[in-house]
């Protein structure tokens, strides 16, 4: 422990966000660089607790006190080794994870928590700059063939682990580039795609093969994939939730995942302009989560006249609520960088209908306020009389989450069973009802966090390696059974 009194000497500090008026003019990441000396001071706040609850708060079981101490001691390469020991892609989680580790930090009981996420991202970014992140090629090839379906964080984690174990891994991705939602769902201002591309280049150099534009069951025969020695299903929960109200069919009403990928394609150079643009329009975003915030930041950069974000739940408290005590994930109002940039957030509101003009284009949204009540032990929303309103708009974006994996030729062709929630059913060993077919990430778990996807991909890879070789030397971070307890 580098400084036993670090948490007494230093207050919490995080990187500064670029001025709103500046960052709205571009699509670059919003944070300013954070000096190494300041970061080392932040790392010294870690108390090296007897029981580091941050380890348990992190689904990956990251060795957080270890690399905090190493950063404080100026041993950046040692910190990188500890970081990569549990996380294949800390540059992704450092930017995109909501940091459940920080809400479990022991210091957070009576002080602001350690800036774990910032330390994590800075370690790996520095490592890339210094050239310390290199391909790790297997010394021996096993001759076993593994197909990974889906190139989101779960699929990439499973593929990298299995490639490094010596297996021949092919990743099937239906989009034209690998990355899943990190490629076409996450806006550039949250994670520039160069961050993703450099890691994909490392994986290709290690031997992982990517087949893009290859949707299994459409472009690729299911039998081709089923013939591999093992198959990992990691296609995510991409079946989006819809809004069943009158007027849903109007032009100008789009799912978030119809809208966001087009904006990303403009930044990738595929399009000169997005066919679905907020420029000069009054925008309503239905859904107050991370995807809604991504739509908000995108709409503002496109030049929206106004943006309203709707959330059906009541406004959360500013501080941790007693119903979610430390070290649990707290019920608290969270403000993304996009919320600082403009727009209005409305809580406890619901949409009753969408109103169209003579041309069949959305022109207004009709809604009302709601009250959350518990009846017979079940929560529900009740309309508040006299609160009806009509809000003019020309673009409505649905950011209502996802309800599981898409049904279709892939799952039907493999004969994979679903559970009661509509996700791919699997046992504690990540195995589906088909012996050599495994499942990791949101496809089996349901919509969740990027850190869970990476953790599941790593754990699933361990199960696959054991299935193929009879034993394994891979780490075993978590199982589906353990996850249910967290």
C-alpha positions in Angstrom: 0.0 0.0 0.0 1.8 3.1 -1.3 0.1 5.7 1.0 -1.9 4.6 3.9 -3.3 8.1 4.4 -4.0 8.9 0.7 -7.8 8.9 1.2 -7.3 11.6 3.9 -5.0 13.8 1.8 -6.9 13.8 -1.5 -10.5 14.4 -2.4 -12.1 12.6 -5.4 -11.3 14.1 -8.8 -12.2 13.0 -12.3 -11.3 14.2 -15.8 -12.8 17.4 -16.9 -15.4 17.3 -19.7 -14.7 19.6 -22.6 -16.9 22.7 -22.7 -20.4 22.0 -24.1 -20.2 24.6 -26.8 -16.9 23.0 -28.0 -17.8 19.3 -27.9 -21.2 19.8 -29.6 -19.3 20.9 -32.7 -17.5 17.5 -33.1 -18.0 13.8 -32.3 -14.8 13.3 -30.3 -14.8 11.8 -26.8 -15.9 14.4 -24.3 -13.2 14.2 -21.6 -10.0 16.2 -21.4 -6.7 14.3 -20.7 -6.0 13.6 -17.0 -2.4 14.2 -15.8 -0.6 11.1 -14.6 0.4 12.8 -11.3 -3.3 13.6 -10.6 -4.3 10.0 -11.4 -1.6 8.6 -9.1 -3.0 10.8 -6.3 -6.4 9.4 -7.0 -5.1 5.8 -7.0 -3.5 6.5 -3.6 -7.0 7.0 -2.1 -7.6 3.3 -2.3 -7.4 2.0 1.3 -6.3 -1.6 0.6 -9.3 -2.8 2.6 -9.2 -6.0 4.5 -12.3 -7.0 2.4 -12.2 -5.1 -0.9 -15.9 -5.0 -1.8 -15.0 -3.4 -5.1 -13.8 -6.9 -6.3 -17.2 -8.3 -5.6 -19.0 -5.3 -7.0 -17.2 -5.9 -10.3 -18.6 -8.8 -12.3 -15.1 -9.5 -13.7 -13.6 -9.6 -10.2 -11.0 -7.0 -11.2 -8.0 -6.8 -8.9 -8.7 -3.2 -8.2 -6.6 -2.5 -5.0 -3.6 -4.2 -6.7 -3.5 -1.9 -9.8 -4.4 1.2 -7.8 -1.3 0.6 -5.6 0.9 -0.1 -8.6 -0.2 3.1 -10.3 0.5 5.1 -7.2 4.0 3.5 -7.1 4.5 4.5 -10.8 4.6 0.8 -11.9 2.3 1.2 -14.9 3.3 -2.1 -16.6 2.7 -4.0 -13.5 -0.7 -2.4 -13.2 -1.5 -3.4 -16.8 -0.7 -7.0 -16.1 -3.1 -7.0 -13.1 -5.7 -5.3 -15.2 -5.5 -7.7 -18.1 -5.5 -10.7 -15.7 -9.3 -10.4 -15.4 -10.4 -8.1 -18.2 -9.6 -8.5 -21.9 -10.9 -5.0 -22.8 -10.4 -2.5 -20.0 -10.5 0.4 -22.6 -14.1 -0.6 -23.3 -15.2 -0.9 -19.7 -13.2 2.2 -18.7 -15.4 4.2 -21.1 -18.7 2.4 -21.1 -19.2 0.6 -17.8 -21.4 2.3 -15.1 -18.8 1.2 -12.5 -20.6 -1.0 -10.0 -17.2 -1.3 -8.4 -17.3 2.3 -7.3 -20.7 2.0 -5.7 -19.3 -1.0 -3.7 -16.1 0.9 -2.7 -15.6 0.8 1.1 -14.4 4.4 1.1 -17.8 5.3 -0.4 -19.5 4.5 2.9 -18.8 8.0 4.1 -16.7 9.7 1.4 -16.8 9.9 -2.4 -15.5 6.6 -3.8 -12.2 6.0 -5.4 -12.1 6.9 -9.1 -11.7 3.3 -10.1 -13.0 3.6 -13.6 -10.7 6.5 -14.5 -7.7 4.7 -13.2 -8.6 1.6 -15.2 -9.0 3.5 -18.5 -5.8 5.5 -18.0 -3.7 2.4 -17.4 -4.7 0.8 -20.6 -4.7 3.9 -22.7 -1.2 4.6 -21.5 -0.2 1.0 -22.3 -1.5 1.4 -25.9 0.5 4.7 -26.3 3.6 3.0 -25.0 3.3 0.0 -27.2 2.9 -2.5 -24.3 -0.3 -4.1 -25.7 0.9 -6.7 -28.2 -0.6 -9.8 -29.7 -0.4 -12.9 -27.5 -0.1 -15.8 -29.9 -0.6 -19.4 -28.7 2.5 -21.5 -28.5 0.6 -24.7 -29.5 -2.4 -25.2 -31.8 -5.0 -27.7 -30.7 -6.7 -28.3 -34.0 -10.1 -27.7 -32.5 -12.4 -25.4 -34.3 -14.8 -23.0 -32.5 -17.5 -20.7 -34.1 -18.4 -17.6 -32.2 -21.7 -16.0 -33.4 -21.7 -12.3 -32.6 -18.8 -9.8 -32.2 -20.0 -7.8 -29.2 -18.1 -7.7 -26.0 -19.2 -11.3 -25.0 -18.2 -12.8 -28.3 -14.9 -10.9 -28.5 -13.9 -12.0 -25.0 -14.8 -15.6 -25.7 -13.0 -15.5 -29.0 -9.8 -14.0 -27.6 -9.6 -16.4 -24.7 -10.2 -19.4 -27.0 -7.7 -18.2 -29.6 -5.0 -17.8 -27.0 -5.7 -21.3 -25.8 -4.7 -22.6 -29.2 -8.1 -23.2 -30.8 -9.0 -22.1 -34.4 -11.7 -19.4 -33.8 -14.0 -17.9 -36.4 -16.3 -15.0 -35.4 -19.4 -14.6 -37.5 -20.8 -11.1 -37.6 -23.8 -10.0 -39.7 -22.8 -6.4 -39.9 -20.1 -5.1 -42.2 -17.6 -4.5 -39.4 -17.0 -6.3 -36.0 -17.9 -4.8 -32.7 -21.7 -5.3 -32.3 -23.3 -2.5 -30.3 -19.9 -1.0 -29.5 -19.6 -0.3 -33.3 -23.0 0.8 -34.3 -24.9 1.5 -31.0 -22.3 3.5 -28.9 -21.9 7.0 -30.3 -18.4 8.2 -31.2 -18.4 10.8 -28.4 -18.6 8.0 -25.8 -16.0 5.7 -27.4 -14.2 6.6 -30.6 -14.1 3.6 -32.9 -10.3 3.8 -33.2 -10.3 2.4 -29.6 -12.3 -0.7 -30.9 -10.3 -1.1 -34.1 -6.9 -1.3 -32.4 -8.1 -4.2 -30.2 -9.6 -6.0 -33.1 -6.3 -5.7 -34.9 -4.6 -7.3 -31.9 -7.1 -10.2 -32.0 -6.5 -10.7 -35.8 -2.8 -10.8 -35.2 -3.3 -13.5 -32.6 -5.2 -15.6 -35.1 -8.9 -14.9 -34.5 -10.7 -14.8 -37.9 -13.6 -12.4 -38.4 -16.3 -13.1 -41.1 -18.4 -10.0 -41.5 -21.6 -9.6 -43.5 -22.2 -13.2 -42.4 -25.6 -13.7 -40.7 -25.9 -17.3 -39.7 -29.1 -18.7 -41.1 -29.2 -16.1 -43.9 -25.8 -15.6 -45.5 -24.2 -18.6 -43.9 -25.9 -22.0 -43.6 -26.6 -23.1 -40.0 -25.2 -26.5 -40.8 -21.8 -24.9 -41.5 -21.6 -23.4 -38.1 -23.1 -26.5 -36.4 -20.2 -28.6 -37.8 -17.6 -26.8 -35.7 -16.3 -28.6 -32.6 -18.0 -26.0 -30.4 -20.3 -23.0 -31.0 -20.6 -20.0 -28.8 -23.8 -18.0 -29.2 -23.1 -14.3 -28.3 -25.5 -12.5 -30.5 -26.8 -10.2 -27.8 -30.4 -9.2 -26.8 -31.2 -7.3 -30.0 -35.0 -7.8 -30.0 -36.1 -4.2 -29.2 -39.1 -3.3 -27.1 -41.8 -1.4 -29.1 -44.3 1.2 -28.1 -47.9 -0.1 -28.7 -49.8 3.2 -29.0 -51.9 4.8 -31.7 -49.8 6.5 -34.3 -46.8 4.2 -33.9 -46.8 3.6 -37.6 -46.3 7.3 -38.5 -43.2 8.5 -40.4 -40.6 10.0 -38.1 -41.0 7.4 -35.3 -37.9 5.2 -35.1 -36.3 2.8 -32.8 -33.0 4.0 -31.2 -31.2 1.2 -32.9 -32.5 2.4 -36.3 -31.3 5.9 -35.5 -27.9 5.5 -33.8 -26.2 3.2 -36.3 -26.8 5.7 -39.1 -25.1 8.5 -37.1 -22.2 6.2 -36.5 -22.0 5.3 -40.2 -21.6 9.0 -41.0 -18.6 9.1 -38.7 -17.2 6.0 -40.2 -17.4 7.7 -43.6 -20.0 5.3 -45.1 -22.6 8.1 -45.4 -22.4 11.8 -46.1 -25.5 12.4 -44.0 -27.9 10.3 -41.9 -31.2 9.5 -43.5 -32.7 9.9 -40.0 -31.5 13.2 -38.7 -32.6 15.5 -35.9 -31.4 18.6 -37.7 -33.9 21.4 -37.3 -36.4 19.1 -35.6 -38.2 19.0 -32.3 -37.2 15.6 -30.9 -38.8 13.4 -28.2 -36.9 10.5 -26.8 -39.0 7.9 -25.0 -36.8 6.1 -22.5 -34.4 7.6 -19.9 -31.6 5.1 -19.8 -28.2 5.0 -21.4 -29.5 4.5 -24.9 -31.8 7.5 -24.4 -28.8 9.6 -23.4 -26.9 8.4 -26.5 -29.8 9.5 -28.6 -29.8 12.9 -26.8 -26.2 13.6 -27.4 -26.5 12.5 -31.0 -29.6 14.7 -31.7 -27.9 17.7 -30.2 -24.8 17.2 -32.4 -27.1 16.9 -35.4 -28.7 20.3 -34.7 -32.0 19.5 -33.1 -34.2 22.5 -32.3 -35.3 21.0 -29.0 -35.1 17.6 -27.3 -37.3 16.2 -24.5 -36.4 12.9 -22.8 -39.3 11.0 -21.3 -38.9 8.6 -18.4 -42.0 6.7 -17.0 -40.3 6.2 -13.6 -40.3 8.9 -10.9 -37.2 11.1 -10.6 -34.6 9.3 -8.5 -33.1 11.0 -5.5 -29.9 12.9 -5.7 -28.3 10.8 -2.9 -28.3 7.1 -2.2 -31.7 5.9 -1.1 -32.0 3.8 2.1 -33.7 1.1 -0.1 -30.3 0.5 -1.8 -27.7 0.7 0.9 -24.0 0.3 0.4 -22.6 -1.9 -1.2 -25.6 -2.5 -3.5 -26.2 -0.6 -6.7 -27.8 2.6 -5.6 -31.1 4.2 -6.7 -29.8 7.7 -7.5 -30.2 10.3 -10.3 -27.5 9.8 -12.9 -26.4 12.5 -15.2 -24.6 11.6 -18.4 -22.5 14.0 -20.3 -25.3 14.4 -22.9 -27.7 15.6 -20.2 -25.3 18.6 -19.6 -25.4 19.5 -23.2 -29.1 20.4 -23.6 -32.6 19.1 -23.7 -35.2 18.6 -20.9 -35.7 15.5 -18.8 -39.3 14.7 -17.9 -40.0 12.0 -15.3 -43.3 10.2 -14.4 -44.7 10.7 -17.8 -46.2 8.2 -20.3 -47.1 8.4 -24.0 -50.8 7.8 -24.8 -50.7 8.4 -28.6 -48.7 9.9 -31.5 -50.4 12.5 -33.6 -49.7 12.8 -37.4 -50.1 15.5 -40.0 -51.9 15.1 -43.3 -48.8 13.7 -44.9 -48.7 10.9 -42.3 -45.7 12.3 -40.5 -45.6 12.6 -36.7 -46.4 16.1 -35.6 -47.1 15.8 -31.8 -47.0 13.4 -28.9 -50.0 13.1 -26.5 -49.3 12.0 -23.0 -49.9 12.5 -19.3 -48.2 12.3 -16.0 -48.4 9.0 -14.1 -48.1 7.9 -10.5 -46.4 4.7 -9.4 -48.5 2.6 -7.1 -48.2 -0.8 -5.6 -51.4 -2.9 -5.8 -51.5 -6.4 -4.4 -47.7 -6.4 -4.1 -47.2 -5.4 -7.8 -46.1 -1.9 -9.0 -48.0 -0.2 -11.7 -48.6 3.2 -13.2 -51.8 5.1 -12.9 -52.6 8.2 -15.0 -52.9 11.4 -13.1 -56.1 13.2 -14.0 -55.8 16.7 -15.4 -52.1 16.3 -16.5 -52.8 15.5 -20.1 -50.5 17.4 -22.6 -49.6 17.5 -26.3 -46.0 18.2 -27.2 -45.2 19.2 -30.8 -42.4 17.1 -32.4 -41.1 15.9 -35.8 -38.9 13.0 -34.6 -39.7 10.4 -31.9 -37.0 8.0 -30.8 -37.9 4.8 -28.9 -35.2 3.9 -26.4 -37.2 1.3 -24.4 -34.6 -1.4 -24.0 -34.6 -5.0 -25.4 -36.6 -8.1 -24.6 -34.2 -10.8 -25.5 -32.5 -12.4 -28.6 -34.0 -12.3 -32.0 -35.9 -15.4 -33.0 -35.1 -16.9 -36.4 -33.1 -19.3 -38.4 -30.0 -19.4 -36.2 -31.7 -20.6 -33.0 -34.3 -22.7 -34.8 -31.7 -24.3 -37.0 -29.5 -25.2 -34.1 -32.4 -26.5 -32.1 -31.6 -24.3 -29.1 -34.3 -24.0 -26.4 -35.3 -20.8 -24.7 -36.0 -20.1 -21.0 -39.2 -18.7 -19.5 -38.0 -15.1 -20.2 -37.3 -15.8 -23.9 -33.5 -15.9 -23.5 -31.3 -18.8 -24.6 -31.5 -21.5 -21.9 -28.2 -22.7 -20.5 -26.9 -24.6 -17.5 -24.3 -23.7 -14.9 -21.6 -24.7 -17.5 -22.8 -22.3 -20.1 -24.1 -25.2 -22.2 -27.4 -25.1 -24.1 -29.6 -28.2 -24.6 -27.4 -28.9 -27.7 -24.2 -30.5 -26.3 -21.5 -28.6 -28.2 -23.4 -25.2 -28.3 -22.7 -22.7 -25.5 -24.1 -19.3 -24.8 -22.7 -16.1 -23.3 -23.7 -12.5 -22.7 -27.1 -10.9 -23.2 -28.3 -13.7 -25.5 -28.6 -15.8 -22.4 -28.7 -13.3 -19.6 -31.0 -10.6 -21.1 -30.1 -7.0 -21.6 -27.3 -6.1 -19.2 -24.0 -4.3 -18.8 -20.8 -4.5 -20.9 -18.9 -5.7 -17.9 -21.2 -8.7 -17.5 -20.9 -9.5 -21.2 -17.1 -9.6 -21.0 -17.2 -11.7 -17.7 -19.6 -14.1 -19.3 -17.6 -14.4 -22.5 -14.5 -15.3 -20.4 -16.3 -17.8 -18.3 -17.9 -19.4 -21.3 -14.6 -19.7 -23.0 -13.3 -21.6 -20.0 -16.2 -24.1 -20.3 -15.7 -24.5 -24.0 -11.9 -25.2 -23.5 -12.8 -27.8 -20.9 -15.3 -29.4 -23.2 -12.8 -29.6 -26.0 -9.7 -30.7 -24.1 -11.1 -32.4 -21.0 -9.3 -29.9 -18.7 -8.5 -26.2 -18.8 -5.9 -23.8 -17.4 -8.1 -20.8 -18.1 -9.4 -18.7 -15.2 -13.0 -19.3 -14.0 -14.3 -15.9 -13.0 -18.1 -16.6 -12.6 -20.9 -19.0 -13.5 -24.5 -18.3 -14.2 -25.4 -19.7 -10.8 -23.1 -17.3 -9.0 -24.3 -14.4 -11.1 -27.9 -15.0 -9.9 -26.7 -14.3 -6.3 -25.0 -11.0 -7.2 
